[in-house]
């Protein structure tokens, strides 16, 4: 034992001979773990890939608000593009159709443009009566909402009729899916089980994903998830038949990589043309599982590419994220990745729905985690 302790002391002093003696006495051969870095030297005989085991469950910071289940109680308010019929009763000319212009004004007969953006139909009616009174004694005005174009919701993905739908009245998630013809049904099996991936379906509001559990809502009938939609909500139900790995963040070409057997972290990032300069390779994240209950693992990609660690096998629908800075909070990091992912999908799918020739945009890389 005294010889061993002396060997350790020599090793700390940087003596090559003492290090060799210590290796002999303790049975540590080539490929030992470095005392300074804690990494393992490359061993060509070791397995080239490993399964991901250090996954941690994290919660979303955007908590479910019970108020989302209450129907909106505010009246409909006009916006650009909305079409209305206006009639001055008793004047014999009948209703005149007009629309709210891009400037938020309507133009009716001799009246100058009236600013009605944000007004209810009743407020608009009173405003028109007030202005028409300059030309007609005691006017009575009737106004009818003919077409809604300013307030719409997106319903895309595996539904029978994807598209934009006007929000003329309070509408829940299930009502929106029904308006879109319901979930797409396979003509071979007659079911939707293999067509809609409910664990990766999402609803975006004001740039953030709401924590809606679509599987519980649409498969288990949990109506506590059936919230009311708001203007510009984006509802997307992806196909369960797609098998891709998504590479985002500080890479040269953020993209979806086709999943094949033995897709690894290195091959997926290589398909995205590699990492950009100054990317923080020690904190590359892999997010797996449901979007509302994600699991995340942090991988030292720098150690992998330098041969000090084994490459990681990926699974279909994994999200790989390369940051520009180290993460500070695992929950915040997971939320950043999930929201970046859903915003990217929404931009791509929304652009494609509006224009078949749409070119996919680049992905914004947030700096702070």
C-alpha positions in Angstrom: 0.0 0.0 0.0 2.9 2.4 0.8 4.2 1.8 -2.8 0.8 2.7 -4.2 0.6 5.9 -2.2 4.0 6.9 -3.3 3.0 6.2 -6.9 -0.1 8.4 -6.5 2.1 11.3 -5.2 4.4 11.0 -8.1 1.6 11.0 -10.6 0.2 14.3 -9.1 3.7 15.7 -9.5 3.5 14.8 -13.2 6.0 11.9 -13.2 5.5 9.6 -16.2 7.3 6.7 -14.4 5.1 7.0 -11.4 2.0 7.1 -13.5 3.0 3.9 -15.3 3.7 2.2 -12.0 0.4 3.3 -10.6 -1.4 1.9 -13.7 0.4 -1.4 -13.2 -0.3 -1.7 -9.5 -4.0 -0.8 -9.8 -4.7 -2.7 -13.0 -5.6 0.4 -15.1 -4.8 -0.2 -18.8 -5.0 2.1 -21.8 -8.2 3.9 -22.3 -8.5 4.8 -18.6 -10.6 7.7 -17.4 -8.7 11.0 -17.4 -8.4 12.5 -13.9 -8.5 16.0 -15.2 -11.4 15.9 -17.7 -13.4 12.8 -16.5 -13.7 11.7 -20.1 -12.9 8.3 -21.6 -10.3 7.8 -24.3 -11.5 6.4 -27.6 -11.6 2.6 -27.8 -12.1 1.2 -31.3 -13.3 -2.1 -29.8 -16.1 -0.5 -27.8 -19.7 -0.2 -29.2 -20.0 2.8 -31.5 -23.5 3.9 -30.3 -25.5 3.7 -27.2 -29.2 4.1 -26.2 -30.2 7.3 -24.5 -30.9 6.6 -20.8 -30.4 9.9 -18.9 -33.8 11.4 -19.9 -35.4 13.7 -17.3 -39.1 14.6 -17.2 -39.8 18.3 -17.2 -42.9 20.4 -16.9 -44.1 23.2 -19.2 -44.0 26.7 -17.7 -47.2 27.6 -19.6 -49.7 26.2 -17.1 -53.3 25.2 -17.9 -55.7 28.1 -17.2 -59.2 26.9 -16.1 -60.5 30.1 -17.6 -59.8 28.8 -21.1 -62.9 26.5 -20.6 -65.2 29.5 -20.2 -66.9 30.8 -23.4 -65.9 34.4 -24.3 -68.5 36.8 -23.0 -67.4 39.8 -25.1 -69.4 40.7 -28.2 -67.9 40.2 -31.6 -65.7 43.2 -32.6 -65.2 44.2 -36.2 -61.8 44.1 -37.9 -60.3 44.6 -41.4 -61.9 42.4 -44.0 -65.2 41.9 -42.3 -68.2 42.4 -44.5 -71.5 43.9 -43.2 -74.9 44.9 -44.6 -76.1 48.4 -43.6 -79.6 49.7 -44.1 -81.3 52.9 -43.1 -84.8 51.7 -42.4 -87.6 53.6 -44.2 -85.3 55.0 -46.9 -86.4 52.5 -49.5 -82.9 51.8 -50.8 -82.5 48.4 -49.1 -79.3 47.1 -47.4 -76.0 48.1 -48.8 -73.0 45.7 -48.5 -69.7 47.2 -47.4 -66.5 46.0 -45.7 -64.0 47.1 -43.1 -61.0 48.4 -45.0 -57.3 47.7 -44.1 -57.4 51.1 -42.2 -60.3 49.8 -40.0 -62.9 52.2 -41.6 -66.2 51.5 -43.4 -67.5 53.8 -46.1 -71.3 54.1 -46.4 -73.2 56.5 -48.8 -72.2 60.1 -48.2 -70.5 59.4 -44.9 -66.7 59.8 -44.6 -64.8 56.8 -43.5 -65.9 55.7 -40.1 -63.4 54.1 -37.8 -65.0 50.9 -36.6 -62.0 48.6 -35.9 -62.6 47.1 -32.5 -66.2 48.2 -32.2 -69.1 45.8 -31.7 -72.0 45.7 -34.1 -74.2 47.6 -31.7 -71.5 50.3 -31.2 -71.1 50.5 -35.0 -74.9 50.9 -35.5 -75.1 53.7 -33.0 -72.1 55.5 -34.6 -73.7 55.2 -38.1 -77.0 56.5 -36.7 -75.2 59.5 -35.2 -73.5 60.4 -38.5 -76.6 59.7 -40.7 -78.6 62.1 -38.5 -76.8 64.9 -40.3 -78.8 64.0 -43.4 -81.9 62.1 -42.2 -84.2 62.9 -39.4 -84.4 60.3 -36.6 -82.7 57.6 -38.6 -82.9 53.9 -37.6 -80.0 51.8 -38.8 -79.8 48.0 -39.1 -76.4 46.3 -39.5 -75.8 42.6 -40.1 -72.5 40.8 -40.1 -72.3 39.1 -43.5 -68.8 37.6 -43.5 -66.0 37.3 -41.0 -62.4 37.7 -42.2 -60.6 39.4 -39.4 -61.0 36.7 -36.8 -60.0 33.2 -37.9 -58.4 30.1 -36.5 -56.1 27.7 -38.2 -57.0 24.0 -38.3 -54.3 22.0 -40.1 -52.9 18.5 -40.3 -54.8 15.2 -40.4 -58.3 16.6 -40.7 -60.5 16.2 -43.8 -60.7 19.9 -44.7 -57.7 21.7 -43.3 -57.7 25.5 -43.6 -58.6 28.8 -42.0 -62.0 29.0 -40.3 -63.9 32.2 -39.3 -64.5 32.7 -35.6 -68.0 34.0 -35.8 -69.1 32.7 -32.4 -67.4 30.9 -29.4 -65.8 27.8 -30.7 -64.1 24.9 -28.9 -61.3 22.6 -30.1 -63.7 19.8 -30.9 -66.0 22.2 -32.7 -63.1 23.5 -34.8 -62.1 20.0 -35.7 -65.7 19.2 -36.6 -65.8 22.3 -38.8 -62.7 21.0 -40.6 -64.5 17.7 -41.4 -63.2 15.7 -38.4 -60.0 13.7 -38.2 -58.9 12.2 -41.4 -60.1 8.6 -41.7 -58.1 5.8 -43.4 -60.0 4.3 -46.3 -58.4 1.0 -45.6 -59.1 0.6 -41.8 -61.8 3.2 -41.4 -60.1 4.6 -38.3 -58.0 7.6 -37.4 -55.7 5.8 -35.0 -52.7 5.5 -37.4 -53.2 8.9 -39.1 -53.2 11.6 -36.3 -50.3 11.8 -33.9 -52.2 13.2 -30.9 -49.1 13.1 -28.6 -47.4 15.6 -30.9 -50.5 17.7 -31.8 -50.4 21.2 -30.5 -52.3 24.5 -30.1 -50.3 27.8 -30.4 -51.7 31.1 -28.9 -49.7 34.3 -29.0 -46.5 32.4 -30.0 -46.7 29.9 -27.2 -47.9 26.3 -27.1 -50.8 25.7 -24.7 -50.5 22.5 -22.6 -53.5 20.7 -24.2 -53.4 16.9 -24.0 -55.0 16.0 -27.3 -54.9 12.2 -26.7 -56.9 12.6 -23.5 -59.4 14.9 -25.3 -60.0 13.0 -28.5 -59.3 9.4 -27.5 -60.4 9.3 -23.9 -63.2 12.0 -24.0 -61.6 14.3 -21.4 -63.6 17.5 -22.0 -61.5 19.3 -19.4 -59.1 19.8 -22.3 -61.7 21.2 -24.7 -60.9 24.9 -24.3 -62.4 27.8 -26.3 -60.3 29.1 -29.2 -59.3 32.7 -29.7 -58.6 34.6 -32.9 -55.4 33.5 -34.6 -55.1 30.3 -32.6 -53.1 27.7 -34.6 -54.3 24.1 -34.2 -52.2 21.4 -35.8 -52.6 17.6 -35.8 -49.6 15.9 -37.5 -49.5 12.6 -39.2 -48.5 9.6 -37.1 -47.1 8.0 -40.3 -44.2 10.5 -40.5 -40.9 9.4 -38.9 -38.4 12.2 -38.7 -35.9 13.7 -36.4 -35.9 17.4 -36.0 -32.6 19.3 -35.7 -32.9 22.9 -34.6 -30.8 25.7 -33.1 -27.2 26.6 -33.9 -26.8 24.4 -37.0 -26.3 25.7 -40.5 -29.5 24.2 -41.9 -32.2 23.5 -39.3 -34.4 20.8 -40.7 -36.3 17.6 -40.4 -34.1 14.6 -41.0 -35.7 11.4 -42.4 -35.6 8.7 -39.8 -33.9 5.4 -40.7 -32.3 2.6 -38.8 -29.5 3.6 -36.6 -29.9 7.4 -36.9 -27.5 8.9 -34.4 -26.8 12.3 -33.0 -23.8 12.8 -35.2 -25.5 11.7 -38.4 -28.6 13.9 -37.7 -26.5 17.0 -37.0 -24.4 16.2 -40.1 -27.6 16.2 -42.1 -28.2 19.7 -40.9 -24.8 20.7 -42.3 -23.1 20.7 -38.9 -23.0 23.2 -36.1 -22.3 26.9 -36.5 -19.2 28.6 -35.1 -19.3 29.3 -31.3 -22.2 26.8 -30.7 -22.2 25.4 -27.2 -21.5 21.7 -28.0 -21.4 20.5 -24.4 -25.1 21.1 -23.8 -26.8 19.7 -26.9 -30.3 18.6 -25.9 -32.4 15.7 -27.1 -36.2 16.1 -26.3 -38.3 13.0 -26.6 -41.9 12.0 -25.9 -45.2 14.0 -25.8 -45.0 17.7 -26.3 -47.0 18.3 -23.1 -44.9 16.0 -21.0 -41.5 16.1 -22.7 -38.3 14.3 -21.4 -34.9 15.9 -22.0 -31.4 14.6 -22.0 -28.2 16.8 -22.2 -25.4 15.3 -24.3 -21.8 16.4 -24.6 -21.6 16.5 -28.4 -18.1 17.9 -28.3 -16.9 14.8 -26.5 -18.6 12.5 -29.0 -17.0 14.1 -32.1 -13.6 14.1 -30.4 -13.8 10.4 -29.6 -14.1 10.8 -25.8 -17.7 9.6 -25.7 -20.0 7.2 -27.5 -22.5 8.4 -30.1 -26.2 8.3 -29.2 -28.9 6.5 -31.1 -32.0 8.6 -31.8 -35.7 7.7 -32.1 -38.3 8.9 -34.5 -39.7 12.4 -33.6 -36.8 13.2 -31.4 -36.0 16.9 -31.3 -32.2 17.8 -31.3 -31.3 21.3 -30.2 -27.8 22.8 -30.4 -27.6 26.0 -28.2 -25.4 29.0 -28.5 -25.0 29.3 -24.7 -25.1 26.9 -21.7 -28.5 26.3 -20.2 -29.3 27.6 -16.7 -32.6 25.9 -16.0 -33.5 22.5 -17.4 -37.2 23.4 -17.4 -36.6 26.7 -19.2 -34.4 25.0 -21.7 -37.0 22.3 -22.4 -39.7 25.0 -22.8 -37.5 27.0 -25.2 -36.9 23.9 -27.4 -40.6 22.9 -27.5 -41.8 26.4 -28.3 -39.1 26.8 -31.0 -40.2 23.5 -32.5 -43.9 24.2 -32.6 -43.4 27.8 -33.9 -41.2 26.3 -36.7 -43.8 23.7 -37.6 -46.6 26.3 -37.5 -44.6 28.7 -39.8 -43.9 25.9 -42.3 -47.4 24.3 -42.3 -49.2 27.7 -42.3 -47.1 29.0 -45.1 -47.8 25.9 -47.2 -51.5 26.1 -46.5 -51.6 29.7 -47.7 -49.3 29.1 -50.7 -48.4 25.7 -52.2 -45.1 27.3 -53.5 -44.1 28.4 -50.1 -40.5 28.1 -49.2 -39.6 27.0 -45.7 -38.2 29.8 -43.6 -35.0 29.7 -41.5 -35.2 29.1 -37.8 -34.6 31.9 -35.4 -32.0 30.8 -32.8 -32.7 32.3 -29.3 -29.5 33.1 -27.6 -30.5 32.9 -24.0 -31.6 29.7 -22.3 
